[in-house]
Amino acid sequence: MRQAVVGLLAHVDAGKTTLAEAMLAAAGAIRNPGRVDSGSSHLDTDAMERDRGITIFSSSASLDWAGAREENGAHLMLVDAPGHVDFSAEAERTLAALDCAILVVGANDGVQGHTETLWDLLARYEVPTFVFVNKCDLENPGREELLAELASRLSPGCVDASALLAGDMGALEDAASTDDAALEECLETGALASDTLRRLVAGRALFPVFFGAALRDDGVCELLDGVCALLAERSWPEEFAARVYRVSRGSRGERLAWVKVTGGTLRAKTQVAGVDRRGEPWAEKVNEVRLYQGANFETVAEVPAGQICAVTGLSHVVPGSALGAESQAARPLLAPVLSYQVIPEPGADVSALVRALRELADEDPMLGVTWQEQLQEAHVQLMGEVQQDVVAELLLERYGFAVTFGPGGILYKETVTAPAEGVGHFEPLRHYAEARLLVEPLPRGTGVEFGTRCSTDDLDLNWQRLILTNAMERDHLGALTGAPLTNVRITLLAGRAHAKHTEGGDFRQATYRAVRQALMGARERGECQLLEPWYRFRLTVPVDRVGRALTDLTRMAAEFEAPATSGDAATITGEVPAYEVGEYALEVARYTGGRGRLSLELAGHLPCHNADEVIAAAAYDPEADLPNTPDSVFYSHGAGHTVKWYDVPEHAHTVADPARLRPYRPADAAFFSA
């Protein structure tokens, strides 16, 4: 029997979980479909999900469908991903496990802004996609109008699946028009072979659209028949490989790593290997292998390639980790733009709170936990208020911490606009280390990379590796506002150790100080730049409201294209600072009488539109930030003494080599992404 991992994605309230329940019930995998509104759904396994009536964490269940024709039978592993925008990062992580997806659209409210975000994610991860238009029993524009909206908002490849499978010539021509070879086949034979349709779906040229009402079990069997009929078979390599797409805690508190096996076989009690976030290799033994059906599971001895499972025993993995021969994951597209202070009750153990937050960050790397030493405050990065409530409930239930959150602030970052060389020296009594680093700007969205051009004649390879490890183990703060550094490459140029007095921690101090010293020099030369999150937006308004929309966008410092008009509506696309957006979606609904729509997608961190204002408000003094000091410690007259950052180059023991300051070439060294 063919098999596939099928993800269900949708904007909130489209009926995605209800559809999953109906599919399981239709296949006999569960006796009766549960209800989201009564808290009885099989796939909303967490108490918070049942209370709120939304999916917060992805969950899985399997079904076997015989199909209308015997050869079309398949074993489908369903993954129900969150639909609320606050948990869209969790939805993005599940895409790594999918062979295909069913995008659920509500017939009563059509394509929403978050639907388009999910569509773009599916395109980015090249996931073949079916569309199920749900809630057709409610008032809606009609099938033809809905198909037209899907074709214009998502893709011209959205074709009525029932007409397509019935051999309707109009639907076949629409499908064939997406591919030259298919068009030639259709003109010659007047039909399209099943293999051709499967190829078009697998290649994301064709997106079959099904219609129904999951709550009434209408169209569910047709959806299952269609998915199985149009599902392309897939082969997997023999060498073991797997990707972690989620990390969670079991009912007994055990750590679970949810994986998609992409090669070979995953067996219990065997050792698997990977690379951690610092680039360090690790190997651990898989304890149990579990197949989940909602909240229930069975323990199995092995899982073959192409299937998903949960395993215990892996403490190093995080969502996105690659196991065995699997390649490293792409950088996630979705990320929080707001940072919140976590405020515990008076008398709470703050260090224990930070440990608890970091455990939660193992499950959700986007949480971005930071501890601000000067202020004695813990901060987290969140997508919105609903996620804020969920984090607070998790802290209370798991760890007993009752917390509130301070007002959200924009998550700024910093970079450099020109190469900056820095040196750090750490030489108190009986200690010695010096590191000379180069901080270079990289393109937008690159993050932070690390590497070395230091000769092993100057510094042993083991010390060089230690310096790179030290550089990777923390966020480096910029010198303008103390925001995290991004879009830079940090390269080791030179270093010096002492045969007797150098210890591992000495290079950690030297490395941190070298980065900060480089940034201080760049700050003095005006070569530091403040970045802020920007959204990529799509604003649709009635034609008579275009003037108001353009005025608003100009006031918000947005960059946009000329409006594109279609009928009585105009669409404006571009990019806008997240700081300026606020509740503008509600404002759009007000001034358009509910006919306007704003969709947003994180475009990344771009130059801050009001940098001077933000820097002045931050009033950050980098020299007073002692945990991130740019100064160095040198030894003289029997004791260590501090040398200010601007005098460090004169006292340094290493010398800058102009040959090492040329632009980076791939042949120079191996670089590792952080």
C-alpha positions, 0 to 999 in steps of 0.5 A: 500500500502506498503511503504519505504524510499529509498535513492539514493547514488552514487559517483559524476557524476554517474547520481544519481539525473538524475535517481531520476528525471526519477523515479518521471516522470515514476510514474507521480509524476512530469510532465517532468524530470528535467536536472542537466546540465540545472539547472532544476532538481526538487530535486536540490532545492538550487541555489548553487546546480543548479549552480554547477550541484551537490547535496549538501543537501539531498532532498526528494520527493514521488511517488506511483508505481503500479508495474507489479503486483498489490500486488507489488505496493508501496509508495516510499519516495525518498531521494537524498543524496549528491554524492560529497566526500566533502558532504559525511557526509551529505550522511551518516546522511541520512542513519538513515532515510532509509529502503533501498538504491539504489546505483548508479554506472556509467557503464563508470567508474565502482566502484570508491573509494567513491562508496566503502566508501558508500558501507561500510556505508550502511553495517555499518547501515545495509541498504538493497541495490539495485544497478543501473548501469547507463549510459549503453548507454556510452562505457563500459566493458559490463554487465558480466564484470560489474557484475564481478567487483561489485561482487569482489569490493562490494559483491558476493551477487550482482546478475543480477536482471532481470535474477533473476526475470525472473527465470533464474536458474544461477541467482537463484543459485547465489542468493541461494548460499548466504544463506543455507536455500535458497540454500536448497529451490532452490535445492528442488524446482528449484526456490526461493519464492518471500518471500525468495528473499525479506528476502535475500534482507532485510538481506543484503545477496542479492543485486539485480543489475539493468542496464539502462540509466536514461537520456534515461529513459532506465531501470527505470521502470524495476528498480521500478518494481524490487524494489517494488517486492523485498521490504520486508514489515516492521512493526513499534512499536506503541509508538512514536519515531523518528530520526532527520537526517537533519536540514536546513532553509526554504525559510523564514528562519525558522528552519526545522528538517527533521525526520524519524518517527520510531514509533507511529504517529507524530502530529502537535501541540504536544509536543515531548521530547529528550536529547540535546548534553549535556545530558540534557532533553528537551521538545518542541512543534511541530508547523508544519508538512510538506511533501516535494516534492522537493522545494514544500511542503504541511502541514499535521496534522500528519505523521505515522510511516515509513514516513519522514517529516520536522517539525518546532518548534524544536530548540534543535535538531541536525542531529542524535537527537533521539525523544521519544522512539528512541535510541541514534544514533551511532557515525558518521564514516565520519569526517573532517580531515582539519581545516581552519581559517575563515578570515572575511573582515576588520572591520567585527563583529567577534563575529557575524561571530562566531554566524553565523558559529555556526548556520551553525554548527547546520545544520552540526555538523561536521563543528566543529566551534572553537574560539581561544581566544589568536589569536582572530581567528575562525576556522572550520573543513571541508572535502575539498575545495568544502565544503569551497566554500559552507560555504563561499556562505552561510555566504554571502547569509544568514548573509552578511559576505564575508570571505576567508579561511586560508590554511588547517591544519591537525586536531590533537587531544590529549589523555592520556596513563595513568590515571591522577588525577587533582584538580581545586580550585576557591576561589576569595572573596565570591566565593568557589568551588573545584573539583577533577577529574580523566582523564583516557584513553579509546579505539580508537574512543570512544570520551569523556565520563563523570561520577562520583564516588563522594559520595553524603555525600561529595557533593550534587547530584545537584552540581555533575550534575552541574560539569558534565554539565560544563565538557560536555559543551566544548572541553577540550584542550590537553597540548601538542599542544592545540588540543582537548582531545579525547578517555578519560573518565573524572570522578568526584572523589570529590568536595566541596561547601560552603553553602553561597558562592558557585555559579554555575559559580564557579564549571565551573571554578574549573572543567576546571582547574581540567582537565587542572591540570590533563593534566599538570601532565600527560605531565610532566610524558610523559603520553600525546599522540598526535593523527592525522587522519589516512585513511584506504586505498585501492590501486590498481595498475598494477602488474608492479607498485607494487614496486613503490607503496610499496616504496611510502607507506613506505615513507608515514609511512603507515601500510599495508598488503602484496599485493593481486594479481588478474590477472594483478592488485595488491591491497594493503590495510592498514592505512596511516596518512592523513598528508602524503596523500595530492594529492597522488591519482593524483600521482597514476593516473600518474605513472600507466597511469590511471590504478591505483586507490586509495580509502580512508576512515577515520579510526580515530585518531591514534598516530601521526607518527611525533609527535615531529615535530608537537609539536615543530612546534606548540610551544604551552605553556599550562601555557600561555593559560590563557582561559585554565589555569591549575592554581587555585585560593585560598583565604588567607589574605582577597583576592584571589591569584593564585597558580601554578598548580604543587602546587595545590595538597598541598593546595587542600581541598579535599583528593584523595581516593585510592579506587576511583582510581581503574579501572572503573566498570559499576556498579560505575555510569552512564556515558554519551557520549559527 
